[in-house]
Amino acid sequence: MNVQAKVRKKHIPTEKEAEFLSKVENAKYDRKIITGLQKFIDGKVDDDMKDFYSQEEIEAISALKGTNKDIEARMPVKITRHYFERARVSAPIRTLVKASPAETFDLAGSEDPGKQMSYSPVEGLIHKYELGLIYVAGTCSAHCRFCYREELIAKKEIVREDGSIQAKGLAQIPDLVEYIIQHNKEVDEAGGIHPETGRERLREILMSGGDPMVLANKGIASWWAALSEAGIESIRLGTKELAFFPQRFDESFFKMMDDFHASYPQTKLRFMIHFNHPDEFLAKDEDGNYIDMPGGGLKWVEDTEKAIDEFGKRGFVTVDNQSPIIKNINNDPDALRIMQRELRRKKVENHYFFCGRDIVGHKAFNVPIEEAWNILNTSQRGLSGVEAHARLSITHYYGKTEVAAVTNEPVPGIPGGENGVVIFKLLRSAEDAPKKGQVAIVGRNPDAIWFDGYKDRVIMDDAGLFSTKA
């Protein structure tokens, strides 16, 4: 069969874009990345890294290689030198980044969490909610073992809605710009609501992946300028680079950001950072304790503090942290309390904590939903109102949902409420925005790690979270 290759479109920058991009400087970075478990097996790592995996751990992981439980087929091993320095003094951080046979004991889970490909009108774009999410990078500086994008990072082929089987691709500037302009035109012509999807104008884009911060400054700048020219009013950038390699946020990066703001002052920038545990950014003494500072607060890792302080100097940028609650990493109220307090002290908003997604292998990582709710609420005892803004969210296929309450007392007269109830509140819906705020109430199940753990105890479901359609 003679298949004609797709001709990639070319984006022609406007004069304003070109002027901004001409000021951008690319810096070079040495992340000292170790990629692949084989380097640890062969001892081709720095001497102080050679015992990061014990011989027993290496043998157990190696025994699975080439089988259907191959750990690196699920998620490749990757770590930066900076993150190794954090992991060497922190058991939670070692759990986050070290491969373990437990990851593939039970491979139940979705290849396409959230049914994202059902909402992908353009390759690399997920237009499921009022904002658009774009994949702009296919890797990160290091790999979290619980990563929700394991299908993208590991370049897995998935079954798409049209029946084709192929890996997820990255967004391309010309295709995305064309889609945004056309979508917003159709919305405007229809009086403010898209005639087919019911969505309003596309005003906000979340750059994701992978981690956009693995791109060069010009790569990030090209996206920002093109999105602004297309009419995007707010750009989010999701990144864990502040944990993996904070040195990436250097003078050249902040100059690029300042130049962008000077050229496009109407476009808002929001960084969605990803600290999972305070050990990722707080320094420790020789006994493994956090270090109190004379003026209050705790001592930060120097490079991380320098980067976060630079963000704090710029009023046109907001920084929000969000994190899943993951077994043996941060299912610890005391750790989460310290993290929320310290982040807010540095002008970082606590946005969401998440229940684990239903990715392939999720049972090795997920904390039960009711336990996660209790952990978060316990962690916020003693925090001020501004420190305790974060809510617990779980992403249903139908929409982003808050775990709003878990009761402990029986609810008389309600079948399924004998041990109390869980209340889910729909924060936003992919299909019907007016459903925002509607709830589902289910009888408690302390073992449930996903919605299907409650399907036999639904009390009421205005939100439609347990309908056959969802």
WOCOR-V773929 format. One record per residue. N is the residue number from 1. RES is the residue in one letter. PSI is psi in degrees with one decimal (999 if undefined). Layout:
N,RES,PSI
N,RES,PSI
This chain:
1,M,132.4
2,N,104.6
3,V,122.6
4,Q,128.3
5,A,142.8
6,K,130.2
7,V,119.3
8,R,130.7
9,K,158.1
10,K,135.0
11,H,125.6
12,I,109.9
13,P,145.7
14,T,171.0
15,E,-38.7
16,K,-43.9
17,E,-48.9
18,A,-38.8
19,E,-43.9
20,F,-46.8
21,L,-26.4
22,S,-18.7
23,K,-11.1
24,V,132.5
25,E,132.9
26,N,128.1
27,A,161.3
28,K,142.3
29,Y,139.6
30,D,94.5
31,R,-10.2
32,K,57.7
33,I,134.9
34,I,117.7
35,T,123.2
36,G,139.0
37,L,-25.2
38,Q,-33.2
39,K,-34.8
40,F,-38.1
41,I,-42.6
42,D,-3.9
43,G,21.2
44,K,49.1
45,V,168.1
46,D,151.1
47,D,-40.1
48,D,-3.4
49,M,-7.6
50,K,-22.6
51,D,16.6
52,F,-42.3
53,Y,130.3
54,S,162.9
55,Q,-37.3
56,E,-41.1
57,E,-42.3
58,I,-42.2
59,E,-41.2
60,A,-40.9
61,I,-42.1
62,S,-32.7
63,A,-20.6
64,L,-9.6
65,K,132.1
66,G,-6.2
67,T,178.6
68,N,-2.9
69,K,21.8
70,D,119.0
71,I,-41.1
72,E,-17.2
73,A,-31.2
74,R,-45.5
75,M,115.5
76,P,150.3
77,V,134.1
78,K,136.2
79,I,143.2
80,T,161.4
81,R,-41.6
82,H,-44.5
83,Y,-30.6
84,F,-40.0
85,E,-33.8
86,R,-39.9
87,A,-32.1
88,R,-22.3
89,V,16.9
90,S,115.9
91,A,-42.7
92,P,-39.4
93,I,-35.6
94,R,-41.7
95,T,-37.6
96,L,-37.6
97,V,-15.0
98,K,133.8
99,A,146.7
100,S,142.7
101,P,-25.0
102,A,-22.9
103,E,-30.1
104,T,13.4
105,F,-39.1
106,D,108.6
107,L,19.9
108,A,145.2
109,G,173.1
110,S,138.0
111,E,-19.5
112,D,76.2
113,P,135.4
114,G,5.2
115,K,46.5
116,Q,-36.7
117,M,-13.8
118,S,-10.9
119,Y,35.4
120,S,85.2
121,P,-21.2
122,V,140.5
123,E,129.2
124,G,-2.5
125,L,131.6
126,I,109.2
127,H,72.5
128,K,-37.6
129,Y,-160.4
130,E,-20.5
131,L,167.7
132,G,137.2
133,L,131.6
134,I,138.9
135,Y,115.2
136,V,-7.4
137,A,146.8
138,G,13.6
139,T,174.8
140,C,173.2
141,S,-25.5
142,A,168.3
143,H,120.3
144,C,135.7
145,R,-25.1
146,F,9.1
147,C,130.6
148,Y,-12.9
149,R,32.9
150,E,-27.8
151,E,-29.0
152,L,-47.1
153,I,-42.3
154,A,3.8
155,K,46.7
156,K,144.6
157,E,134.4
158,I,158.5
159,V,122.0
160,R,169.2
161,E,-31.0
162,D,3.4
163,G,-11.8
164,S,156.5
165,I,111.9
166,Q,158.3
167,A,157.6
168,K,140.0
169,G,171.4
170,L,151.1
171,A,150.4
172,Q,137.4
173,I,-51.6
174,P,-38.8
175,D,-41.7
176,L,-43.0
177,V,-44.0
178,E,-41.7
179,Y,-45.2
180,I,-48.0
181,I,-44.1
182,Q,-43.9
183,H,-47.3
184,N,-31.8
185,K,-45.3
186,E,-35.2
187,V,-47.4
188,D,-42.4
189,E,-24.9
190,A,8.6
191,G,19.2
192,G,-9.8
193,I,131.2
194,H,131.9
195,P,-23.6
196,E,-44.3
197,T,-17.9
198,G,7.4
199,R,157.4
200,E,-169.9
201,R,146.4
202,L,105.4
203,R,-18.4
204,E,138.1
205,I,135.8
206,L,115.9
207,M,125.5
208,S,-158.6
209,G,-123.4
210,G,177.8
211,D,117.8
212,P,-23.0
213,M,-2.4
214,V,-13.7
215,L,156.3
216,A,162.7
217,N,-40.2
218,K,-31.2
219,G,-45.2
220,I,-44.9
221,A,-38.8
222,S,-41.1
223,W,-48.2
224,W,-45.9
225,A,-44.3
226,A,-40.6
227,L,-40.9
228,S,-43.9
229,E,-29.8
230,A,-7.6
231,G,6.6
232,I,130.1
233,E,-25.2
234,S,128.8
235,I,122.1
236,R,147.5
237,L,115.3
238,G,127.8
239,T,145.2
240,K,13.3
241,E,-25.5
242,L,-26.3
243,A,-43.9
244,F,-39.4
245,F,74.8
246,P,-17.9
247,Q,-15.0
248,R,-28.5
249,F,73.0
250,D,-172.9
251,E,-39.6
252,S,-35.2
253,F,-47.7
254,F,-30.2
255,K,-42.8
256,M,-42.4
257,M,-40.1
258,D,-41.5
259,D,-37.2
260,F,-45.5
261,H,-37.0
262,A,-35.6
263,S,-34.8
264,Y,64.9
265,P,-19.9
266,Q,-15.0
267,T,123.9
268,K,139.7
269,L,133.0
270,R,124.0
271,F,122.7
272,M,96.0
273,I,171.5
274,H,70.7
275,F,131.0
276,N,-24.3
277,H,145.1
278,P,-20.1
279,D,-15.8
280,E,-21.7
281,F,-6.7
282,L,137.8
283,A,158.3
284,K,154.7
285,D,-175.3
286,E,-21.4
287,D,4.0
288,G,17.4
289,N,150.2
290,Y,155.4
291,I,118.6
292,D,139.9
293,M,145.4
294,P,-37.8
295,G,4.7
296,G,154.7
297,G,-172.9
298,L,157.2
299,K,132.3
300,W,159.5
301,V,131.9
302,E,-50.3
303,D,-35.3
304,T,-43.3
305,E,-41.1
306,K,-44.4
307,A,-45.3
308,I,-32.7
309,D,-34.7
310,E,-40.0
311,F,-42.3
312,G,-20.4
313,K,-12.5
314,R,108.8
315,G,-15.9
316,F,0.3
317,V,136.9
318,T,149.9
319,V,125.7
320,D,140.4
321,N,141.2
322,Q,148.3
323,S,141.9
324,P,158.4
325,I,112.4
326,I,139.0
327,K,132.0
328,N,11.7
329,I,-58.9
330,N,23.8
331,N,57.5
332,D,106.8
333,P,-37.5
334,D,-42.4
335,A,-42.6
336,L,-33.8
337,R,-46.1
338,I,-43.0
339,M,-46.6
340,Q,-42.3
341,R,-45.5
342,E,-38.6
343,L,-44.2
344,R,-33.2
345,R,-27.7
346,K,21.6
347,K,21.1
348,V,124.6
349,E,141.7
350,N,107.4
351,H,-72.2
352,Y,149.0
353,F,141.9
354,F,145.7
355,C,150.9
356,G,146.2
357,R,165.0
358,D,47.3
359,I,167.9
360,V,125.2
361,G,12.4
362,H,-22.3
363,K,-16.7
364,A,-15.3
365,F,-32.8
366,N,138.6
367,V,141.1
368,P,143.5
369,I,-45.8
370,E,-33.2
371,E,-41.1
372,A,-41.9
373,W,-43.6
374,N,-39.5
375,I,-48.3
376,L,-46.5
377,N,-36.8
378,T,-38.1
379,S,-26.0
380,Q,0.1
381,R,128.1
382,G,-10.7
383,L,151.7
384,S,170.6
385,G,-38.5
386,V,-24.7
387,E,-22.3
388,A,40.9
389,H,-23.9
390,A,141.5
391,R,162.4
392,L,121.8
393,S,146.1
394,I,128.5
395,T,99.9
396,H,157.7
397,Y,-30.1
398,Y,-31.6
399,G,166.9
400,K,130.5
401,T,136.2
402,E,135.6
403,V,96.5
404,A,-33.5
405,A,149.2
406,V,120.6
407,T,154.0
408,N,-23.1
409,E,149.6
410,P,148.7
411,V,100.4
412,P,139.2
413,G,1.1
414,I,111.0
415,P,129.6
416,G,-8.8
417,G,18.1
418,E,-31.1
419,N,15.2
420,G,177.7
421,V,162.4
422,V,133.4
423,I,118.9
424,F,137.5
425,K,126.0
426,L,117.7
427,L,-35.2
428,R,150.1
429,S,145.7
430,A,-25.6
431,E,-24.2
432,D,86.7
433,A,-35.0
434,P,-12.8
435,K,-7.0
436,K,130.0
437,G,-14.1
438,Q,157.0
439,V,164.0
440,A,139.5
441,I,128.5
442,V,153.4
443,G,148.4
444,R,147.0
445,N,96.0
446,P,-14.7
447,D,-7.2
448,A,127.8
449,I,-3.0
450,W,171.2
451,F,-32.8
452,D,-13.8
453,G,-7.9
454,Y,0.7
455,K,-22.1
456,D,11.0
457,R,36.5
458,V,126.3
459,I,-48.1
460,M,153.0
461,D,67.3
462,D,-31.0
463,A,-18.0
464,G,19.0
465,L,-22.7
466,F,17.7
467,S,160.3
468,T,-28.3
469,K,-36.8
470,A,999
